[in-house]
Amino acid sequence: MMLDDLGRWLVFLGLFLVLVGGVLMLASRFSLPLGRLPGDIVIHRDGFTCMFPIATSILLSILLTIVLNLIVRLWSRGP
């Protein structure tokens, strides 16, 4: 029984990664400014670049919270 649960989680994780990959490909195609939003900090020095995507992280956190909340609600609803 435990292998069935592990298999389901691995399939779910794989589908989730495919979905995230597709979203990232679409984001690059539509040139969304992820990582270049107001509030993202970029420090350029000689031969050194440091990025702190604070606004992008907050935006993605809110979106993922909403999506995962909807998935959990639909999943727990059951037949």
N, C-alpha and C positions, 0 to 999 in steps of 0.2 A: 504494500500500500504506500510506503514512503517513496518508492521510486516513481509511482504515478504522480505524486504531488511534486516531486523534483522535476519531472518531465514537463508538467504543466507550467511550472514557474520558469523553466528554461525557454519554453516556447513563448510565453508571455514576454520575457525579457528580450528575446530575439525580435519579436514583432515590435516592441517598444523601440529598440535600437534602429530598426528599419524605418520606423515612423520619424524618429529624430533625425536620421540621416536624410530622409526625404525633405523634411522641413528645412534643414540646413542647406540642401541643394537649391531649394526654391528661394530661400533668403538670399543666396548669392546671385541667383538669376535675376531677381527683382532689385538687387543692390540695396537691401535694407541696411540701415546704418547701425547694425549691431556692433558694439565696440567703439562706436563713434558718436554716441548720444551725449547730450549735454549732461555733465556730471561724471562722465568717464574721464579718468586722469591718465594722461600719457606723458612720460618723462623721457625726453631725448637728450642724450649726452654723446660724446665722442665714442662711437663703437658700442653703444649701450642704449637699449630701449626698455623701459619698464612700463607696463600697462596695468591699471587698476580699473576694470570696467564695472564701477559701482552701480551706475544707473542701469546698465544692461543686465547686471545680475539681479537687481530688484525687479525689473520688468519680467525677466524670464522666471523668477521665483513666483511672482503673482500668477503668470499664465500657467505654469505647471501645477500650482496649487489648485487653480480652478479646474483644469483638465483632470487631474487625479481625483479631485473631489467628485466630479461627475462620474468618473469610471467606478469609483467605490460605491457610490449611491446606486448606480445601475446594476453593479455586480451583486450587491447585498439585497437588492429588490427581489431577485429570484423569480421562479415561475409561479 
